[in-house]
Amino acid sequence: MDVQILLIAIIIALAFSLILLIAYIILVLKEVKATIYKVNLVLDSAKEVTDAMKTPIDYATSLSAGLIQGLKVFNTLKETFSKKDEPK
């Protein structure tokens, strides 16, 4: 009889420990979920900042490419007219 009472006490202690472990795991998972949500907010704001910086950089790149093409056209025209001005 004493062995049965001891086994029941051990089973109850193990069940209680298992319930506490499950509760702790649930709390940890809730914290992980909250942390992932906050990280997602930080990444969203970082994306907004980089998108805001990207637009002016794209405009500057297009402007510099246009200036380079304009200079090439100007140099081509300059070479063409300077060849016409040379005596034969």
C-alpha positions as a LaTeX table, in Angstrom:
\begin{tabular}{lrrr}
\hline
Residue & $x$ (\AA) & $y$ (\AA) & $z$ (\AA) \\
\hline
Met1 & 0.00 & 0.00 & 0.00 \\
Asp2 & 2.83 & 2.38 & 0.82 \\
Val3 & 4.39 & 1.79 & $-2.59$ \\
Gln4 & 1.16 & 2.71 & $-4.36$ \\
Ile5 & 0.88 & 5.96 & $-2.39$ \\
Leu6 & 4.50 & 6.76 & $-3.20$ \\
Leu7 & 3.96 & 6.07 & $-6.91$ \\
Ile8 & 0.83 & 8.24 & $-6.96$ \\
Ala9 & 2.75 & 11.05 & $-5.24$ \\
Ile10 & 5.58 & 10.78 & $-7.80$ \\
Ile11 & 3.10 & 10.76 & $-10.70$ \\
Ile12 & 1.35 & 13.84 & $-9.29$ \\
Ala13 & 4.71 & 15.62 & $-8.83$ \\
Leu14 & 5.76 & 14.77 & $-12.39$ \\
Ala15 & 2.42 & 15.91 & $-13.81$ \\
Phe16 & 2.68 & 19.18 & $-11.88$ \\
Ser17 & 6.24 & 19.70 & $-13.15$ \\
Leu18 & 5.11 & 18.98 & $-16.71$ \\
Ile19 & 2.28 & 21.52 & $-16.39$ \\
Leu20 & 4.72 & 24.15 & $-15.09$ \\
Leu21 & 7.15 & 23.37 & $-17.94$ \\
Ile22 & 4.40 & 23.73 & $-20.55$ \\
Ala23 & 3.28 & 27.03 & $-19.00$ \\
Tyr24 & 6.88 & 28.30 & $-19.07$ \\
Ile25 & 7.29 & 27.28 & $-22.71$ \\
Ile26 & 4.08 & 29.12 & $-23.61$ \\
Leu27 & 5.34 & 32.28 & $-21.88$ \\
Val28 & 8.69 & 32.05 & $-23.70$ \\
Leu29 & 6.94 & 31.61 & $-27.03$ \\
Lys30 & 4.79 & 34.70 & $-26.34$ \\
Glu31 & 7.96 & 36.68 & $-25.66$ \\
Val32 & 9.52 & 35.38 & $-28.87$ \\
Lys33 & 6.42 & 36.44 & $-30.78$ \\
Ala34 & 6.57 & 39.94 & $-29.28$ \\
Thr35 & 10.28 & 40.20 & $-30.10$ \\
Ile36 & 9.73 & 39.10 & $-33.68$ \\
Tyr37 & 6.95 & 41.69 & $-34.02$ \\
Lys38 & 9.28 & 44.44 & $-32.79$ \\
Val39 & 12.07 & 43.31 & $-35.12$ \\
Asn40 & 9.58 & 43.40 & $-37.98$ \\
Leu41 & 8.68 & 47.00 & $-37.11$ \\
Val42 & 12.36 & 47.96 & $-37.08$ \\
Leu43 & 12.92 & 46.31 & $-40.45$ \\
Asp44 & 9.87 & 48.07 & $-41.91$ \\
Ser45 & 11.12 & 51.46 & $-40.75$ \\
Ala46 & 14.60 & 50.67 & $-42.09$ \\
Lys47 & 13.05 & 49.82 & $-45.45$ \\
Glu48 & 11.20 & 53.15 & $-45.47$ \\
Val49 & 14.43 & 55.01 & $-44.72$ \\
Thr50 & 16.37 & 53.23 & $-47.44$ \\
Asp51 & 13.55 & 53.81 & $-49.93$ \\
Ala52 & 13.55 & 57.51 & $-49.02$ \\
Met53 & 17.31 & 57.63 & $-49.60$ \\
Lys54 & 17.10 & 55.62 & $-52.82$ \\
Thr55 & 14.96 & 58.11 & $-54.75$ \\
Pro56 & 17.40 & 61.07 & $-54.59$ \\
Ile57 & 20.32 & 58.79 & $-55.36$ \\
Asp58 & 18.49 & 57.47 & $-58.43$ \\
Tyr59 & 17.84 & 61.04 & $-59.58$ \\
Ala60 & 21.50 & 61.95 & $-59.08$ \\
Thr61 & 22.60 & 58.88 & $-61.02$ \\
Ser62 & 20.26 & 59.71 & $-63.89$ \\
Leu63 & 21.46 & 63.31 & $-63.89$ \\
Ser64 & 25.12 & 62.30 & $-64.02$ \\
Ala65 & 24.42 & 59.78 & $-66.81$ \\
Gly66 & 22.62 & 62.50 & $-68.77$ \\
Leu67 & 25.50 & 64.92 & $-68.28$ \\
Ile68 & 27.99 & 62.32 & $-69.45$ \\
Gln69 & 25.94 & 61.63 & $-72.58$ \\
Gly70 & 25.64 & 65.37 & $-73.20$ \\
Leu71 & 29.40 & 65.79 & $-72.93$ \\
Lys72 & 29.94 & 62.93 & $-75.37$ \\
Val73 & 27.60 & 64.58 & $-77.88$ \\
Phe74 & 29.32 & 67.92 & $-77.35$ \\
Asn75 & 32.77 & 66.36 & $-77.89$ \\
Thr76 & 31.55 & 64.57 & $-81.03$ \\
Leu77 & 30.15 & 67.83 & $-82.43$ \\
Lys78 & 33.34 & 69.66 & $-81.50$ \\
Glu79 & 35.47 & 67.08 & $-83.31$ \\
Thr80 & 33.19 & 67.21 & $-86.36$ \\
Phe81 & 33.32 & 70.99 & $-86.62$ \\
Ser82 & 37.07 & 71.15 & $-85.92$ \\
Lys83 & 37.70 & 68.74 & $-88.82$ \\
Lys84 & 35.69 & 70.96 & $-91.15$ \\
Asp85 & 37.69 & 74.02 & $-90.11$ \\
Glu86 & 41.08 & 72.40 & $-90.91$ \\
Pro87 & 42.53 & 73.45 & $-94.28$ \\
Lys88 & 43.00 & 70.74 & $-96.88$ \\
\hline
\end{tabular}
